[in-house]
Amino acid sequence: MARYIFITGGVVSSLGKGLASAALGALLQARGYTVRLRKLDPYLNVDPGTMSPFEHGEVFVTDDGAETDLDLGHYERFTGVPARMTDSVSSGRIYSNVLENERRGDYLGKTIQVVPHVTNEIKDFINVGDDEVDFMLCEIGGTVGDIEGLPFFEAIRQFSHDKPRGQCIFMHLTLLPYLAASGELKTKPTQHSVKELQSIGIAPDILVCRSEHPIPEKERGKIALFCNVRKESVVAAYDLKSIYEAPLAYHREGLDQAVLDAFGIAPAPRPDLRVWQDVVDRIHNTDGKVNIAIVGKYTQLEDAYKSIKEALTHGGMHNRVKVNVSWVDAEVFDKEDAAPYLEGYDAILVPGGFGERGTEGKIKAAQFARERKVPYLGICLGMQMAVIEAARNVAGITSAGSEEFDHEAGQKRFEPVVYHLKEWVQGNAKVTRKQDDNKGGTMRLGAYDAVLTDKSRVADVYGATAIEERHRHRYEVDTTYRDKLEDCGLKFSGMSPDGRLPEIVEWADHPWFIGVQFHPELKSKPFDPHPLFRDFVRAAKENSRLV
């Protein structure tokens, strides 16, 4: 039966709780324990997949097809444990389940209330997989005191009360602001945050305090005294040059030991941190740098491409180079020459996205990379734009485009080399979709197999001809145009097992030009970079030394 660690937040940065949760999970793994991390979010969206990247950053997709919060990406990257549908839930999903239960008659006509019906639904969610791991880490989104989060706080309070003594602990993250005028750290925000938490019946066992400056022993003792925790359970979280330093930094500050002490686990296995020592060594000891342009439409918010940015970092670590990423707004050169914006980069990446805005700029980026022999990686929409560019400028289909753009505009303007995907095979079942279906959860989502052409570049990159990758898309390249495009040199080097859906394209006469329909960035980790990102950065490194 699992031990539970509930992680709550006071005034912390957006990465505070997610990073602390992921780092703690990695530290417990380093001691030989099995872990699973979960996110309970207070927002009312039932389906995070319908949320704008500008609102909430990227949508992280799991193998079993769940669209989740980006924090689950941190959990996977730090622990290597594949997230599941049962690892993320929102208030919207909880309330939706309760209302469905009520309409089905499960409550036998009782009045539906937050307590017990909503809180019981949350507790049932937390309990899933209780017997699978040694530790279950549950992060509560938002900040203590937020009205949206109150049902979650009440649920975890009840949950800890229901479980045997010593099976649940609470970890609270707060901020220690530094006042430059007086040269001191202020502990009052932390004291008030803990007081707010205690007012709803939760007493933290461990405090993790974000700080830009070292925490003097006097302040540490003051926090321990007035927040009613042991002094050694006040853990400092200092700003780091890289998030991948977090496991080692938290270990130095004693976070994993504080957790073991709170559970009364003694003696405990010593941690094996060699993997993280190697990760940090690769970050700080590099042999040069590469400059990569990400040509997208959500470039104002880097979190919209969080997994891509991290996967490029992982590829850089593998190749011992620092990856400098430049965010290039595709709309800037929608109607201009792309060369002035893209010259000087060692490689170009065009990520996924939805809608027509910025797509002409992405097509020009693919054209620039093809003609100038610059390494190119197109992901999802980035692959589709590369195919449209090839159709227009090489295969002679000058009106080539995507059905998505015609649907959005409400008029037919393009010859659709990319079409709305209406059916596909998932396992042993056929899935069908219509254009006017609800947007939430209706894409081709989750892990699907692909078969690679023997001796193709991608087969060499993967070292295999059978792979499994995660998808998130509604539109697909039309195989009707395959022969015409392949005759021009654009090879369809990866297909679905039934041969109906293109998964990968590559230019045969290009040093490194690959487009993939799936999202390889979702499976990359600092200690196990994704093969495509490893080789993409290698190609960028090679190109940088040719210039």
KEMI-445579 format. One record per atom (N, C-alpha, C): residue in one letter; z negated, x negated, y negated. Coordinates in steps of 0.2 Angstrom, whole numbers, plus 5000, padded with zeros to 4 digits. Atoms other than C-alpha are relative to their C-alpha. Layout:
AZXY/...
This chain:
M500049965006/M500050005000/M500049964994/A499950045006/A500549934983/A499450004995/R500450005006/R499449884969/R500450014994/Y499649985006/Y499949954952/Y499849964994/I500150035006/I500149864936/I500350054994/F499749965005/F500449984921/F500049964993/I499950055006/I501149894906/I500250054994/T499949965006/T500949984889/T500149954994/G499950045006/G501349924871/G499750034994/G500249985007/G500649924854/G500649994995/V499550025004/V501649854840/V500349935002/V499750064997/V502849734849/V500750014999/S499349995001/S504649694848/S500350035006/S499749964995/S505949784858/S500049965007/L500050044994/L505949644871/L499349995003/G500750024998/G504049624872/G499850025007/K500249984994/K503649734886/K500449995006/G499550024995/G505249714896/G500049935002/L500050074999/L505149534895/L499449985004/A500650014996/A503349524900/A499950035007/S500049974994/S503549644914/S500449955005/A499550034996/A505049544921/A499749935002/A500350064999/A504149374919/A499450005005/L500649994996/L502549434927/L500350025008/G499749994993/G503649504942/G500249935003/A499750064997/A504449334944/A499449955002/L500650044998/L502749244944/L499650025006/L500349974994/L502049364957/L500449985006/Q499650024995/Q503549324967/Q499949935002/A500050084999/A503349134965/A499349995004/R500650014995/R501649164974/R500150035006/G499949984993/G502449244989/G499950085000/Y500149925000/Y502149434984/Y500750034999/T499449965001/T503449564985/T499950054994/V500149965006/V503749664969/V500550054999/R499549955003/R504649814961/R499850024993/L500249985007/L504749854943/L500450074998/R499849945002/R504950024935/R500050014993/K500049995007/K505350094918/K499950084999/L500149935001/L504650264912/L500150014992/D499850005007/D505450304895/D499950074997/P500249935003/P504850444883/P500650044997/Y499549965003/Y506550494876/Y500250065004/L499849944997/L507250664880/L500750005003/N499450004997/N508950614886/N499950005008/V500150004993/V509150664904/V500449955003/D499650054997/D510550544907/D500249954995/P499950065004/P510550374898/P500749984999/G499250015001/G512450364901/G500350034995/T499749965006/T512750484887/T499849974994/M500350025007/M511850384874/M500549944997/S499650055004/S512850284861/S499749935001/P500350075000/P512650094863/P499749984993/F500350015007/F512250094844/F499250035000/E500649975000/E510750204849/E499549965004/H500450034995/H510050114864/H500249945004/G499850064997/G510949964868/G500550015006/E499649994994/E511949944885/E499750045005/V500349964995/V511750054899/V500149965007/F500050044994/F511249964915/F500250045006/V499849964995/V512050024931/V499749975007/T500250024994/T511250014948/T500550005006/D499549994995/D512049994965/D500150075003/D499949934997/D511650174970/D500250054994/G499749965005/G512450234954/G499650034994/A500449985006/A511050264941/A500249974994/E499950035007/E511350234923/E499350004997/T500750015002/T509750164916/T499949964994/D500250045006/D508850074902/D500249935001/L499950074999/L509349894899/L499549965002/D500550044998/D507649834903/D500049995008/L500050014993/L508049854921/L500549945002/G499650064999/G509349724919/G499649934999/H500550065000/H507949604914/H499649995006/Y500450004994/Y506949654929/Y500449975006/E499650034995/E508449614940/E500149924999/R499950075001/R508849454932/R499449955001/F500650044999/F507049384933/F499850005007/T500350004993/T506649444951/T500550005005/G499549994995/G508249464959/G500050065005/V500049934996/V507749634966/V500450054997/P499549955002/P509149754965/P499650074998/A500349945003/A508549904954/A500350065004/R499749934997/R508750084961/R499950054995/M500049945004/M508950254955/M499350024998/T500749985000/T507050284958/T499649954995/D500350055004/D506650134946/D500050024993/S499949985007/S507050224930/S499950084999/V500049935001/V506550394923/V499950014992/S500149985007/S506550484906/S499650064999/S500349945001/S505550624899/S500550065001/G499549954999/G507150724899/G500150015007/R499949994992/R507350694918/R499450045002/I500649974997/I505550744921/I500050074998/Y500049935002/Y505650904911/Y500550045003/S499449974996/S507350944919/S499850025007/N500249994993/N506550924936/N499550065000/V500549955001/V505051034931/V500350074999/L499749935001/L506151174925/L500450025006/E499749984994/E507251164940/E499650035005/N500549984995/N505751174951/N499850084999/E500349945002/E505151324941/E500550065001/R499449954999/R506851424942/R500150015008/R499950004993/R506851384961/R499450045003/G500649974997/G505151464963/G499549965003/D500550044997/D504151314968/D499350014998/Y500649995003/Y502751354957/Y499750075001/L500249934998/L502551534963/L499850044994/G500249955006/G502551614946/G499549974995/K500550025005/K501251504938/K500349984993/T499850025006/T501251464920/T500149925000/I499850075000/I502151294917/I499749964994/Q500350045005/Q501151164908/Q500149935001/V500050074999/V501150984904/V499549975005/V500550024995/V499550964914/V499950065004/P499950064995/P499750974929/P500749995001/H499450004997/H501551014931/H500549934998/V499750065003/V502350874920/V499749945003/T500450064998/T501050744924/T500149995008/N499950004993/N501250784943/N500749975002/E499450034999/E503050754942/E500149934999/I500050075001/I502850584934/I499649965005/K500350044995/K501550534947/K500450005006/D499550004994/D502750584961/D500549954999/F499550055001/F504050474953/F499749935001/I500450074999/I502750324952/I499949995007/N500250024993/N502250344970/N500649995005/V499450024996/V504050324977/V500049935002/G500050074998/G504150174988/G499349965000/D500750035000/D502250144988/D499949955005/D500250044994/D502250065005/D500549945001/E499450054999/E503749945002/E499849934997/V500250075003/V502949804991/V499349994999/D500750025002/D501349714986/D499850034993/F500249985007/F501449754968/F500650044997/M499649965004/M502249894958/M499949994993/L500150015008/L502449854939/L500450064997/C499749945003/C502750014929/C499949994992/E500050015007/E503249984911/E500150074996/I499949945004/I502950134899/I500349994993/G499650015006/G504250144885/G499650024994/G500349985006/G503850164867/G499349974998/T500650035003/T502150134858/T499550055001/V500649954999/V500450204862/V499950044993/G500149965006/G500150344850/G500650054999/D499449965000/D501950414851/D499950065003/I500149944997/I501950594854/I500450015006/E499649994994/E503350584866/E499749975006/G500250034994/G502450464877/G499350025003/L500749974997/L500750564879/L500050025007/P500049984993/P501250644895/P500049945005/F500050064995/F501650474903/F499349975000/F500750035000/F499950404897/F499550045004/E500449954996/E499050554904/E500149995007/A499950014993/A499950534920/A499849945003/I500250064997/I499550354923/I499250005000/R500750005000/R497750384918/R499850045006/Q500249964995/Q497650524931/Q500249965007/F499750034994/F498650414944/F499449945002/S500550054999/S497350274942/S499350035003/H500649974998/H495950394944/H500150035008/D499949984993/D496750464960/D500049955005/K500050064996/K496950294968/K499349975001/P500650044999/P495550194976/P499949954995/R500250055005/R494550084964/R500349935001/G499750064999/G495449924961/G500749995002/Q499350004998/Q497149974965/Q500550004994/C499649995006/C497750004947/C499749964995/I500350035006/I497549894932/I500550024994/F499649985006/F498249914914/F500149934996/M499950065004/M499049774904/M500350034993/H499849985006/H499349804885/H500249954996/L499650055005/L500549714873/L499950024993/T500149995007/T500049694855/T500349954996/L499850055004/L500549594840/L499549984996/L500550035005/L499449474830/L500449974994/P499650025006/P500249464813/P499749944997/Y500250065004/Y500149304803/Y500150014993/L499949995007/L499749314785/L500049934997/A499950075002/A500449154777/A499649994993/A500450005007/A499449194760/A499349975002/S500650024998/S497849174769/S499949955006/G500050054995/G498349064783/G499650025006/E500449984994/E497649174797/E500350055004/L499749954996/L498049284811/L499550065000/K500449945000/K497449464810/K499950045006/T500149974993/T496649544825/T499950084999/K500249925001/K496349724817/K500650045003/P499549954997/P498049794823/P499950005007/T500250004993/T497649744841/T499450045001/Q500649964998/Q495949814840/Q500150084999/H499849935001/H496649984833/H500550025005/S499549984995/S498049984846/S499650015006/V500449994994/V496749964860/V499550064999/K500449945001/K495650094852/K500450075001/E499649954999/E497050214852/E500150015007/L499949994993/L497350184870/L499450025004/Q500649984997/Q495550204874/Q499850074999/S500149935002/S495550374865/S500350055005/I499749954996/I496650444878/I499849985008/G500350014993/G495650374893/G500249945003/I499750064996/I496450204897/I499749944996/A500350065003/A495550044895/A500449945003/P499650054998/P496649894896/P499549945004/D500350064996/D496149754909/D500249934997/I499750065002/I497349624901/I500350014993/L499649995007/L497949604883/L500549945000/V499550055001/V499549504880/V500250014993/C499949995007/C499649464862/C500649954997/R499450045003/R501249414853/R499849974994/S500250035006/S501049284840/S500549944999/E499650065002/E502049154831/E499649944999/H500550065001/H500549034829/H499550005006/P500550004995/P499248974842/P499450044998/I500649955001/I497749094844/I499449965000/P500650045000/P496149004839/P499550035005/E500549974996/E494749024851/E499550054997/K500449955004/K493749114838/K500350075000/E499749945000/E495049244837/E500150035007/R500049984993/R495249254855/R499450035003/G500649974998/G493449284858/G499950074996/K500149945004/K493449414844/K500450065003/I499649944997/I494849514852/I499750025007/A500349984994/A493949504869/A499450044999/L500649965001/L492349564862/L500150074997/F499949935002/F492949714852/F500550045003/C499549964996/C494349764864/C499750015007/N500349994994/N493149754879/N500449975006/V499650034994/V494149634890/V499749935000/R500350074999/R493649464897/R500449954996/K499650055004/K494149314886/K500649975003/E499450034997/E495249234899/E500550065002/S499549954999/S496149404900/S500450014994/V499650005006/V496749384882/V500649945001/V499550054999/V498449304885/V500550004994/A499550015006/A499549224871/A500750015003/A499250004999/A501449264871/A500349974994/Y499750035006/Y502249144859/Y500750015000/D499250005000/D504049144853/D500349945004/L499750064996/L505149044864/L500849994998/K499350025002/K506848964862/K500550045005/S499649964995/S507549054878/S499550055003/I500449964996/I506849204887/I499949985007/Y500150024993/Y507049114903/Y499449955000/E500650045000/E505549004898/E499450045001/A500649965000/A504449154899/A499650005006/P500550014994/P503849134917/P499649945000/L500450065001/L503348964914/L499550004995/A500549995006/A502549004897/A499450045002/Y500649954998/Y501549154904/Y499649975005/H500550044995/H500949044919/H499649954996/R500450055003/R500348914907/R499450034996/E500649965004/E499349044897/E499650045005/G500549974995/G498649114914/G500150085001/L499949934999/L499449284915/L500050025007/D500049994993/D499749284933/D499350005003/Q500750014998/Q497949224936/Q499650064998/A500449955003/A497249354925/A500150075004/V499849944996/V498149494935/V499749995007/L500350004993/L497549424952/L499250004999/D500749995002/D495749414944/D499850074999/A500149935002/A495849594938/A500050045007/F500049974994/F496249644956/F499549975005/G500550034995/G494949534964/G500349965005/I499650044995/I496249434974/I499849935000/A500250075000/A495449264979/A499949995007/P499650055004/P495949144985/P500850035000/A499349985001/A497849174980/A500449945002/P499550064999/P499349074985/P500249974994/R499850035006/R499848944973/R500850014999/P499349985001/P501448984964/P500549945001/D499550054999/D503048884968/D500550024994/L499649995006/L503948874951/L500649964999/R499450045001/R505348754955/R500650034998/V499449965002/V506648884953/V500050004992/W500149995007/W506048914935/W500049944996/Q500050065003/Q505848734931/Q500749975000/D499350025000/D507648704936/D500450044995/V499649965005/V508248854925/V499949974993/V500150035007/V507348784910/V500349934999/D499750075001/D507948604913/D500850014999/R499349995001/R509748674914/R500250034993/I499949975007/I509548774897/I499949944995/H500250055005/H508848614888/H500449945001/N499750074999/N509848474896/N500750025001/T499349984999/T511648514893/T500549944999/D499550055001/D513248414893/D500650034996/G499549975004/G514248484878/G499950074999/K500049935001/K514648654873/K500750045000/V499449965000/V515948794874/V499950064995/N500049955005/N516448924861/N500450065003/I499649954997/I516849094868/I499950064995/A500049945004/A517349254858/A500050065004/I500049934997/I516849424864/I500350054995/V499749955005/V518049544856/V499950075003/G500349934999/G517249714856/G500050054994/K500049955006/K516949874846/K499250014998/Y500849995001/Y514949874847/Y499749934998/T500350075001/T514749694840/T499550004995/Q500650005005/Q513549754826/Q499350005004/L500650004996/L512249774840/L500149965007/E499950044995/E512149634852/E499850035007/D500249974993/D511149734865/D500550045003/A499549964997/A512649834868/A500449965005/Y499750054995/Y513349684878/Y499549955003/K500550054998/K511649614884/K500149975006/S499850034993/S512149584902/S500549954999/I499450045000/I513749504897/I499849934996/K500350065003/K512849384885/K499649965004/E500550044995/E511549334898/E500449975006/A499550034995/A512949314911/A500349944998/L499750065003/L513849194900/L499549945000/T500650065000/T512149094898/T499949985007/H500050024993/H512049094917/H500549955002/G499450044999/G513749024918/G500049934997/G500150065004/G513348894905/G499549955004/M500550034997/M511848844914/M500249965007/H499850034994/H512748814930/H500549944999/N499650065002/N514048704921/N499749954996/R500450055004/R512748614911/R500350004993/V499750005007/V513548674894/V499650054997/K500349955004/K512848774880/K500650054998/V499549955001/V513848934878/V499850034993/N500149975007/N514048984859/N500550065000/V499649945000/V514549164858/V500150024993/S499849975007/S515449234843/S500250075002/W499849935000/W515549424841/W500650024996/V499449995004/V517249474835/V500250075001/D499949935000/D517549654830/D500850015001/A499349994998/A519149714838/A500450034994/E499649975006/E519549824823/E500349964995/V499850045006/V519749684811/V500749985000/F499350025000/F521449634818/F500450055004/D499749954997/D521949804824/D500850004998/K499450005003/K523449794813/K500249934997/E499950065003/E523449614809/E500249955006/D499950054996/D523949454818/D499349975003/A500650024997/A522549404830/A499849925000/A500150075000/A522849214829/A499549974995/P500550035005/P521849174813/P499250025002/Y500649984998/Y520349264821/Y499849975007/L500150034993/L520449184839/L500149935001/E499950074999/E521049014836/E499349965000/G500650045000/G519748884840/G499550015005/Y500549984995/Y518848974854/Y500349975007/D499850034994/D518848894871/D500250055006/A499949954995/A518949064880/A499950074996/I500149935003/I519049254876/I499850055005/L500249954996/L518149394884/L500050074997/V499949945003/V518549574881/V499650055005/P500449964995/P517149694888/P500250075000/G499949934999/G517049874893/G499950044993/G500149955005/G516950024881/G500450065001/F499749944999/F517550194878/F500350024993/G499749985006/G518750274865/G500549954998/E499550045002/E520250214856/E499949954995/R500250045006/R519450134841/R500049935003/G500050074998/G519749944842/G500549985006/T499650024994/T520949954857/T500649954998/E499450045002/E522449884848/E499849934999/G500250075001/G521449734843/G499849965007/K500250034993/K520849704861/K500749995004/I499450024997/I522649714867/I500349944997/K499850065003/K523149584854/K499649945002/A500450064998/A521749474860/A500249985007/A499750024994/A522449484878/A500649974999/Q499350035001/Q524149444872/Q499949934997/F500150075003/F523449294862/F499849955006/A500250044994/A522549234878/A500649985005/R499550014995/R524049254889/R500549954997/E499450045003/E525349174877/E499749934998/R500350075002/R524149024871/R499749975006/K500350034994/K523548994889/K499249994999/V500750005001/V521749024884/V499650045005/P500349964995/P520549074898/P499750074997/Y500249935002/Y520249264897/Y499750045006/L500449954995/L519049384906/L500050074997/G500049935002/G519349564904/G499650045005/I500549964996/I517949684910/I500150074999/C499949925000/C518349874914/C500550014994/L499549995005/L519249924898/L500449944998/G499650075001/G519649734895/G500549995005/M499450004995/M520649744911/M500550044998/Q499549955002/Q521549904906/Q500449974994/M499750025006/M521949824889/M500549945002/A499650054998/A522649674898/A500750035004/V499549974996/V523749784909/V500550034995/I499649975005/I524349884894/I500449954996/E499750055003/E524749724885/E500649975004/A499550024996/A525749664900/A500650055001/A499549955000/A526649824901/A500550014994/R499749995006/R527149834883/R500549934999/N499750075003/N527649644880/N500349965005/V499650044995/V528249584897/V500450055004/A499649954995/A528749734908/A500550054996/G499549965003/G529649824894/G499850074999/I500249935001/I528649984894/I499750004993/T500350015007/T528449984875/T499550054998/S500449945002/S527550154874/S499450005005/A500550004995/A526250104887/A499350014997/G500749985003/G524450164884/G499650035005/S500449974996/S523050254891/S499950084999/E500149925000/E522750444895/E499450014996/E500649995004/E521050414887/E500150014993/F499850005007/F521850384870/F500350074998/D499749935002/D522950544871/D499550055001/H500549954999/H521450644877/H499650014994/E500450015006/E520450584862/E500450034994/A499649975006/A521850624850/A500350075000/G499849934999/G522350784857/G500850015000/Q499249995000/Q524250744858/Q500249945005/K499750054996/K525350644870/K500449954996/R499750055004/R525850474862/R500249945005/F499950054995/F525850354877/F500350015006/E499849994992/E526650324894/E499349975003/P500750014997/P524950324904/P500049955006/V500150044994/V524850164914/V499349995002/V500749984999/V523050204913/V499850075000/Y500149935000/Y522550374919/Y499350025001/H500649984998/H521050484921/H499950015007/L500250014993/L520250454938/L499850075002/K500249934998/K520250624947/K499650005007/E500450014994/E519650574964/E500049935003/W500150064997/W519050434974/W499550005006/V500449994994/V518150394990/V499349964999/Q500750035001/Q516250354990/Q499750015007/G500249994993/G515650315007/G500550035005/N499649964996/N516350445019/N500250064997/A499949945003/A516550575006/A500549994994/K499550005006/K517950614993/K499650034994/V500349985006/V517350634975/V500550024995/T499549975004/T518350744963/T499750014993/R500249995007/R518250754944/R500550034996/K499649975005/K519050854930/K499949974993/Q500050035007/Q519450804912/Q499550034996/D500549975004/D518350934905/D499350015003/D500750004998/D516850904916/D499549974995/N500550035004/N515150864908/N500149925000/K499950075001/K515150684902/K499449965004/G500550044997/G513450634910/G500050005007/G500050014992/G513450554927/G500650025003/T499449984997/T515250594930/T500549955001/M499550064999/M516050424931/M500049975007/R500050044993/R516450314946/R499449954999/L500650045002/L514650234946/L499849975006/G500450034994/G513750114957/G500549955003/A499650054996/A514349984970/A500550035004/Y499449994996/Y516049994978/Y500349945003/D499750064997/D516949874990/D500749994997/A499350025002/A518549784985/A500249955005/V499750054995/V519749684996/V500449964995/L499750055004/L520449524988/L500649975004/T499450044997/T522149444991/T499949935002/D500150074997/D522049295002/D500349954995/K499750055004/K522349134992/K500150014992/S500049985007/S522249224975/S499449964996/R500550045004/R521249144961/R499350035001/V500749974999/V519849274963/V499749995007/A500250024994/A519749244981/A499749935001/D500350075000/D519449064978/D499450004996/V500650005004/V518149104964/V499550035004/Y500649974996/Y517149214976/Y499949975006/G500150034994/G517449114991/G500050055006/A500049954996/A517849275000/A500650054999/T499449955001/T519149415002/T499750075000/A500349935001/A517849565003/A499449994996/I500650005005/I516649594989/I499850074999/E500349935002/E515549734982/E499749994993/E500250005008/E515349764963/E499850074998/R500249945003/R514649894952/R500550024995/H499549975005/H515750014942/H499750054996/R500149955005/R515650124927/R500650024996/H499449995003/H517250204922/H500350075002/R499749944999/R518250364921/R500849995001/Y499350015000/Y519950284919/Y500249945004/E499750054995/E521050184931/E500749984999/V499350035000/V522650074931/V500450045005/D499649974995/D524050174939/D500449965004/T499650044996/T524750094954/T500850015000/T499349995000/T526450174951/T500449954996/Y499750055004/Y526750034939/Y499949935003/R500250074997/R526149894951/R500649965001/D499450044999/D527849834957/D500349974994/K499750025006/K528549824940/K499649944996/L500450055003/L527049724933/L500049945004/E500050064996/E526949614948/E500749965000/D499450035001/D528749574946/D500149954994/C500050045006/C528349504929/C499449955000/G500550064999/G526949394936/G499250025000/L500749985000/L525349504934/L499850035007/K500249984993/K524649514951/K499450045001/F500649954998/F523549654958/F499649965006/S500350044995/S522449534967/S499350035004/G500649974997/G520949654971/G500250075000/M499849934999/M521149834978/M499450035003/S500549974996/S519949964984/S500250005008/P499850014993/P519849965003/P500650055003/D499549964998/D521050115004/D500749994997/G499450025003/G522250024993/G500350044994/R499849955005/R522350164980/R499849984993/L500250015006/L521350094966/L500049924998/P500050075002/P521649924957/P499349984998/E500750025002/E520049824955/E500149934996/I499950065004/I520749654949/I500749984999/V499450035001/V522249584941/V500049934997/E500050075003/E522749404936/E500749984999/W499450035001/W524149314929/W500149945004/A499950064995/A524949194942/A500149944997/D499850065004/D525649074929/D499549984995/H500550015006/H524049064918/H499449965003/P500650044997/P522648934920/P499450045002/W500549954998/W521349074920/W500050064996/F500049935003/F521649254916/F499950055005/I500249954995/I520749384926/I499750064996/G500249945002/G520449564923/G499750045006/V500449974995/V519149664933/V499850074998/Q500249935002/Q518849854933/Q499350015001/F500749994999/F517049834938/F499649964995/H500450035005/H515549754929/H499649945003/P500350054997/P515149584936/P499449974997/E500650025004/E513849544922/E499450035003/L500649974998/L512649664930/L499749975006/K500350044994/K512349554945/K499949934999/S500250085001/S512149384937/S499349994999/K500750025001/K510549294937/K499949934998/P500050075002/P509949134929/P500049955006/F500150054995/F509549054946/F500650025005/D499449994996/D511149134954/D500650034996/P499549975005/P512549154941/P500650035004/H499549974996/H513949274946/H500649955000/P499550044999/P515449184953/P500550004994/L499549995005/L516649254940/L499849964993/F500350035006/F515549194925/F499949935001/R500050074999/R515249024933/R500749974999/D499350035000/D517148994935/D500350014993/F499749995007/F517549074918/F499749954995/V500350055004/V516348954909/V500349935002/R499750064998/R517048814919/R500749994997/A499450005003/A518748854913/A500049994993/A500150015008/A518148864895/A499849934999/K500250075001/K517348694897/K500649955001/E499450044999/E518948624904/E500550004994/N499649995006/N519948704890/N499849964994/S500350035006/S518748634877/S500249935000/R499850084999/R519148454883/R500749994999/L499350015001/L520948484882/L500250004993/V499849995007/V520948534864/V499949944996/
